[in-house]
């Protein structure tokens, strides 16, 4: 479980995030339907997760490393 208030972009003006209901508030893309306060008014929110910057680079270099390793074992490729 996460405190959604701690993972919202700082300075966005969104506070007091609350999710009501069950896990049906999260769709297959990981988006979360919630309520929160924005500039003093309660609003409906759709929170969309973003990958950490290092995740894509790690996947890219990992795949490249596997490809280079395979080429060393079989130079005919």
Secondary structure by P-SEA (a helix, b strand, c coil): ccccccccccccccccccccccccccccccccccccccccbbbbbbbbbbcccaaaaaaaaaaaaaaaaaaaacccc
